[in-house]
């Protein structure tokens, strides 16, 4: 790049910043920074923290639909369940606080997370008769299936014309 082609009051060093090579350097640094921020953001999801979804299963057992969900580290009183005829919503909040003393300084680490999952049911249930239990990190919800009413059907005879 020659001096004549540069805008007024611009030296060769600042001209390199707007050249394609200088621009690529800026873009490359921005790309590295975005990758770093992205990695910091998704790390809790990968490490199995509160923000990951819990594994669950839905199955029919006789007259009931059973939902089982692994929820380790959660207290039963922190679980909220809402049920309707065709779905169940499970919510929980988890708060943890760890304090440690290091060289006459107190460090407190707090974590907080919310979880909510709406699970569709394969058949209609009677939510008012549902029961739930929580033991050793396993939530179990039993929902009685709604009885399917069969409509009364009648046979209709077809009259034939007299030919």
N, C-alpha and C positions, 0 to 999 in steps of 0.2 A: 504494500500500500504506500503510495507516495504522499508526501506532505501536501501537495496541491489538491489532492482529492478529499482531504479531511475537512470537515466543517471548521469554521473559525473557532478559536479558543479550545481546540482539542489536540492533545498531544498523542504521540504514538502509543503510549501505555494505556490510556483510557480508550483509544480506538480498538485495541485488542479485545476489550471487554464486550464490545458490540459486534465484533467480527463473528463469523460462524464458529470459529474455534473457541472464542471466549464465551459465547452463548452456550455451547455444548458443555463447557466446564461448569457453568452455573446450573444448567439442567441436570448434569450428573450429580452435583452436590445436593440439589433439591431432591433428586430421585433417591439418593442414599438416606437423606433425612426422612423422607416419607416412608421408606421401608422400615427405618428404625422406629418411627412413631407407630406404624402398623403393627410391628412385632410386639411392642410394649402393650398395645391395646388388646391384642388377641391372646397374649400369654396366659391370662387367667382362665380363658376358655379351654386351652389345651392342657392345663395342669389339673383339670378336674375340680376347679373351684366351684363356688356357689352358683356361678352363672351358667354352668352346663346343664343340660336337661337330664333328668333322672330317667333311668331305664324303667320301662313298665310293660305289663302284658295285660291283655283283655281276653277273657275266655268265658265260655258258657259252661256252667256246671249245673245240670238239672234245671231247676226252676229259677236259677240265679245267674247273673252276670257278675264275674269276679274281676276286679282290677287289682293288680299287685304292682307296687312301685317301690323301688329301692331308694331310700332317702337317708343315707348315713349322716350322722352328726346333727340331725334335726330333732328337736323336742316335740312331743305329741301336741302340746298346747300351742305350738307355733304353726300347726297345719290347719288350713281352712278348706273345707270341701263344700262346693255348691253342686247340687244335682238337679237335672231336669229329666224329662222323659227320654231324651235321646242323646244326652251328653253329660259329662261330669267335668267340673273345673276344680283343679287342685292348686292352692296357693300356699306359699310359705315365705317367711322372712327369716333371715339368719343374721345374727350379730355376734361378733366375737371381739374380745379385747384381751390383749396380752401386754403385761407390763413387766419390764425387767430393769434392774439397776446395774449400771456399768460405770465403774469408777466415779461414784458419787453423783451420777446423772441418772435420771429416770427416763426410760424410753417406753412409750405406749404405742402399740400397733393395733389399729382397729380395722375390721373388715365388716362389710355389710353387703347383703345381697338379697334379691327378691327372685322368686321363681313362680311362674304361673303356667299351667298347661291345661288345655281343654281337650278332653278325650271323647271322640264320638263313640257312641255305643251301637252295636250291631242290631239290637232290637230295643223296642220301647220298654221302659222300666217304670216301677212305682217308686219315685224318689222319696216319698214320705216314709217308706218302710225300709230304707237303706240303713246299713250298719257299717261302721268302720273300726278298725283296730290298728294299733301301731306297736310293734315290738321289735327290738334289736335292729332298728333302721329299716324295717320293712312295713310299709303301709298296705293294708288290705281292705278293700271296699267291696261289700256284698250288696248287690242291687237285685231285688226280686223282679223278674220279668212280668210285664203287664200281660194279662190274659187276652189273647186275641179272640174277639167275638166273631163268630161266624154269623153271617146274615142268614136269616131264614130264606130258603129258596123254595120256589114252587114250580112244579112242572105245568106247562101250559100246553094243552092239546090243540093241535092244529086241525081245524075243520076242513074237510075236503068238499069240493064242489061236486054236485051230482052229475056227472057226464056219462 
